[in-house]
Amino acid sequence: MCTRLAIMVNGQFKCLGSTQHLKSKFGEGYSLIAKVAIDGEVDTKTQQLMNFIESTFQGATLKDFHQGLCQYQISDANLSWAKVFGIMESAKVQYGIEDYSVSQTSLEQVFIGFARRQKPPKHINMGMCTKFGNCMRYFCCCKYCSQKPKSNANRESVQTPM
Protein backbone atom coordinates (compact mmCIF):
# COMPACT_ATOMS: atom_id res chain seq x y z
CA MET A 1 0.00 0.00 0.00
CA CYS A 2 1.26 3.49 -0.79
CA THR A 3 2.13 6.03 1.88
CA ARG A 4 1.55 9.13 -0.22
CA LEU A 5 -1.20 10.15 -2.63
CA ALA A 6 -1.22 12.76 -5.38
CA ILE A 7 -4.36 14.47 -6.62
CA MET A 8 -4.64 16.10 -10.04
CA VAL A 9 -7.47 18.31 -11.30
CA ASN A 10 -7.76 19.17 -15.01
CA GLY A 11 -4.31 17.70 -15.60
CA GLN A 12 -2.66 19.89 -12.96
CA PHE A 13 -1.00 18.59 -9.82
CA LYS A 14 -2.90 19.90 -6.77
CA CYS A 15 -1.50 18.11 -3.71
CA LEU A 16 0.75 15.33 -2.44
CA GLY A 17 0.81 13.77 1.00
CA SER A 18 -0.23 10.98 3.31
CA THR A 19 -3.90 10.17 3.66
CA GLN A 20 -3.96 11.79 7.12
CA HIS A 21 -2.24 14.94 5.81
CA LEU A 22 -4.75 15.28 2.96
CA LYS A 23 -7.74 14.73 5.28
CA SER A 24 -6.40 17.28 7.79
CA LYS A 25 -5.51 19.91 5.22
CA PHE A 26 -8.40 19.59 2.76
CA GLY A 27 -11.11 18.05 4.94
CA GLU A 28 -14.05 20.16 6.00
CA GLY A 29 -14.29 19.62 9.76
CA TYR A 30 -16.26 16.73 11.23
CA SER A 31 -19.03 14.40 10.22
CA LEU A 32 -21.69 13.97 12.94
CA ILE A 33 -24.28 11.19 12.79
CA ALA A 34 -26.91 10.97 15.53
CA LYS A 35 -29.75 8.49 16.00
CA VAL A 36 -32.82 9.20 18.08
CA ALA A 37 -34.45 6.28 19.95
CA ILE A 38 -37.38 5.01 17.90
CA ASP A 39 -40.74 5.29 19.62
CA GLY A 40 -44.04 7.06 18.83
CA GLU A 41 -42.48 10.54 18.70
CA VAL A 42 -39.61 9.94 16.27
CA ASP A 43 -40.37 12.93 14.02
CA THR A 44 -40.75 15.35 16.94
CA LYS A 45 -37.58 14.13 18.66
CA THR A 46 -35.62 14.18 15.41
CA GLN A 47 -36.71 17.76 14.67
CA GLN A 48 -35.76 18.86 18.21
CA LEU A 49 -32.34 17.22 17.83
CA MET A 50 -31.83 18.85 14.44
CA ASN A 51 -32.72 22.27 15.86
CA PHE A 52 -30.29 21.67 18.74
CA ILE A 53 -27.40 20.65 16.44
CA GLU A 54 -27.96 23.58 14.06
CA SER A 55 -28.11 26.11 16.89
CA THR A 56 -25.18 24.64 18.86
CA PHE A 57 -22.66 23.96 16.09
CA GLN A 58 -22.01 26.95 13.86
CA GLY A 59 -21.56 25.88 10.25
CA ALA A 60 -23.46 22.59 10.66
CA THR A 61 -24.92 21.47 7.33
CA LEU A 62 -27.58 18.78 7.19
CA LYS A 63 -26.50 16.07 4.74
CA ASP A 64 -29.20 13.43 5.32
CA PHE A 65 -31.98 12.43 7.69
CA HIS A 66 -34.49 9.60 7.83
CA GLN A 67 -36.22 7.50 10.50
CA GLY A 68 -34.58 9.17 13.47
CA LEU A 69 -31.09 9.29 11.96
CA CYS A 70 -29.53 12.61 10.97
CA GLN A 71 -26.13 13.29 9.43
CA TYR A 72 -24.38 16.67 9.58
CA GLN A 73 -21.15 18.12 8.27
CA ILE A 74 -19.66 20.50 10.85
CA SER A 75 -17.14 22.87 9.32
CA ASP A 76 -16.26 25.01 12.36
CA ALA A 77 -12.44 25.00 12.43
CA ASN A 78 -12.26 26.21 16.06
CA LEU A 79 -14.23 23.24 17.39
CA SER A 80 -12.28 20.48 19.12
CA TRP A 81 -13.12 16.77 19.27
CA ALA A 82 -13.51 17.02 23.05
CA LYS A 83 -16.03 19.85 22.80
CA VAL A 84 -18.16 18.02 20.19
CA PHE A 85 -18.21 14.82 22.27
CA GLY A 86 -18.93 16.78 25.48
CA ILE A 87 -21.89 18.58 23.90
CA MET A 88 -23.32 15.38 22.44
CA GLU A 89 -22.91 13.45 25.72
CA SER A 90 -24.75 16.16 27.65
CA ALA A 91 -27.58 16.16 25.06
CA LYS A 92 -28.11 12.37 25.03
CA VAL A 93 -30.83 12.24 27.68
CA GLN A 94 -32.55 15.51 26.81
CA TYR A 95 -33.00 14.68 23.11
CA GLY A 96 -33.32 10.90 23.39
CA ILE A 97 -30.13 10.20 21.46
CA GLU A 98 -29.68 6.45 21.21
CA ASP A 99 -26.31 6.58 19.47
CA TYR A 100 -24.01 9.10 17.78
CA SER A 101 -20.66 9.19 16.06
CA VAL A 102 -18.22 11.97 15.26
CA SER A 103 -15.57 11.37 12.64
CA GLN A 104 -13.01 13.21 10.60
CA THR A 105 -13.85 13.99 6.99
CA SER A 106 -13.18 10.86 4.93
CA LEU A 107 -10.64 10.65 2.11
CA GLU A 108 -13.57 10.02 -0.24
CA GLN A 109 -15.08 13.38 0.76
CA VAL A 110 -11.71 15.06 0.08
CA PHE A 111 -11.63 13.51 -3.42
CA ILE A 112 -15.21 14.64 -4.05
CA GLY A 113 -14.22 18.18 -3.05
CA PHE A 114 -11.44 18.14 -5.65
CA ALA A 115 -13.74 16.57 -8.25
CA ARG A 116 -16.14 19.49 -7.85
CA ARG A 117 -13.33 21.80 -8.97
CA GLN A 118 -12.96 19.86 -12.23
CA LYS A 119 -13.93 21.93 -15.27
CA PRO A 120 -15.39 20.27 -18.37
CA PRO A 121 -13.56 20.84 -21.68
CA LYS A 122 -14.67 24.01 -23.45
CA HIS A 123 -15.22 22.33 -26.81
CA ILE A 124 -15.68 18.73 -27.69
CA ASN A 125 -15.71 17.39 -31.21
CA MET A 126 -19.12 15.78 -31.69
CA GLY A 127 -20.05 13.62 -34.65
CA MET A 128 -23.35 12.52 -36.07
CA CYS A 129 -23.71 8.78 -36.16
CA THR A 130 -26.19 7.55 -38.75
CA LYS A 131 -26.70 4.40 -36.74
CA PHE A 132 -27.10 5.73 -33.18
CA GLY A 133 -27.44 9.54 -33.34
CA ASN A 134 -25.00 11.89 -31.60
CA CYS A 135 -21.76 10.51 -30.27
CA MET A 136 -18.31 11.78 -29.38
CA ARG A 137 -15.99 11.07 -32.29
CA TYR A 138 -13.06 9.87 -30.16
CA PHE A 139 -15.22 7.79 -27.82
CA CYS A 140 -17.49 6.31 -30.40
CA CYS A 141 -20.40 4.01 -29.74
CA CYS A 142 -20.07 2.07 -32.98
CA LYS A 143 -17.56 0.86 -35.51
CA TYR A 144 -18.87 3.24 -38.21
CA CYS A 145 -17.91 6.48 -36.44
CA SER A 146 -14.38 5.35 -35.70
CA GLN A 147 -13.79 5.13 -39.44
CA LYS A 148 -13.25 8.26 -41.48
CA PRO A 149 -16.38 9.32 -43.37
CA LYS A 150 -16.32 8.93 -47.15
CA SER A 151 -18.26 12.11 -47.75
CA ASN A 152 -19.83 14.98 -45.81
CA ALA A 153 -23.28 13.81 -46.90
CA ASN A 154 -23.03 10.76 -44.65
CA ARG A 155 -21.90 12.60 -41.57
CA GLU A 156 -21.77 16.10 -40.15
CA SER A 157 -19.17 17.37 -37.69
CA VAL A 158 -20.39 19.93 -35.17
CA GLN A 159 -18.38 21.91 -32.61
CA THR A 160 -20.56 22.12 -29.51
CA PRO A 161 -19.53 24.15 -26.42
CA MET A 162 -20.13 22.41 -23.12
N, C-alpha and C positions, 0 to 999 in steps of 0.2 A: 504494500500500500504506500502511496506517496505521502510525503510530509508537507509538501507545498503545492498550492493550486494557483493557476493563473486564470484570469478572466479577461476575455476580449469582447469588445462591443464595436460593431461595424468595422471589424478588421483592425481595431486599435487596442493595444495592450492597456488595460485599466488598473489591474492590481495583481500582486503576487504575495503569497504568504501562507501560513498554516491555516487550517480550518478555524481554529480558535481566534487567530488574529483577524481573519476576514469577518467572522461573526461579531467580534467586538468593535471593529472599526466601521463596518457597513451595516450592521444590524440596527434595527429600530426599536431598541428598548426590550420590553418583556412581552411574553404572551401569557395571558391569564385566562384560565378555563375554570369556571365554577358551576357546580351542579346543586340545584335545590332539591331537597327531599320531596319525593313525589307523594302527594296526598290530594285531597279535594281542591286545594287552593294553589295549584301549581302556577297558574298564570299570574295571580296576584303576587305571590312570593317572588316569582321570577322578575316581574316588573319592579318590585321594591328593590331587589338586589341590583338590577340594572341601573336604577336611579342612584343607588348608593355608590356603585362603582364609578359611574360617570361624574358624580359630584365630588368624590374623594380623590380620584386619580386624574389629574389634569392631563389632557392629551390622550385619554382612553378612547379608542375607536372600536365600536362593535363590529366584529367580523362575522359572527353567526350566533343564532340562538334557536333552540327548539326543545320542547318537552323538558323544561327545567334546566337545560344546559346552555350556558352563554359563554362565548369566547370573545376576548378583547385583546387588542394590541395596545400596549401602554408605551408611549414614546417619550415620557418625561425622563430626561437624562440625569436629573438631580435625585432621582428616586433610587434608594438602595434596596437590595434583596431583603434585608432585615426589616425595613419599613413596610414593604409590600406584604411579607408574611405576617408581621405583627398586626397590620390592619385587617387582614383576612381572618386571622385567628380570633380577633376580638369581635368580628362580625358573624362568626359561625352560628352562634345561638340566636342572635337577634333576627337574622334573615333566613334561618333554616338551611344553612349550607351543609349539604351532606358530604361534599368532597370538593377540593379545588387543587389546581396545580399552577405553578408559576415557572416559566422556563425562559431561557434566553432565545432570541430569534434564531430560527434554524438556518442551516446553510442553504436549504432550498429557498427560503424566503429572501436570502441575500441574492441568490441567482435570479430570482423573479424580479427583484428590484433593478438589477442590471439589465435584464431582458426588457423591462419597460422603457429603458433608455435607447433601445435599438430603434433605428430609423429605417423605414423601408426604402428601397432604391427609388430614385426620382423617376426614372423611365425604365420600362421593361419592354423588350421586343416581343410583341404578341403576334401570333399568326392565326390564320383562319383555317381550320381543319374542315375539309369537306365531309369527313366522316363523323366527327364528334363535336363540331362547333369551335369555339375559341379555345386555344391552348397556348401555353408558353413555348416558343420555338425550341429553346434549349432543354426544356423538360417536357418533352412531347408525350402525349398520351397514346400515340399510335405510330406505326412504322412509316406511314405516308409522310407525316410532317417532318420526320428526321431526314428525309431525302430532300434534295433541292427541287423546287418546283420547275416544271418544264416551261410554263408560261405564266404570265400574270393573271390570265383569265381563270386559272384553276385555284389561285390563292392570292389573297391580299395580305399585305404586311402593314400593320398599324402601330404607330408609336402612341402608347397610352400612359399618361402620367398617373402615378399612384398616390 
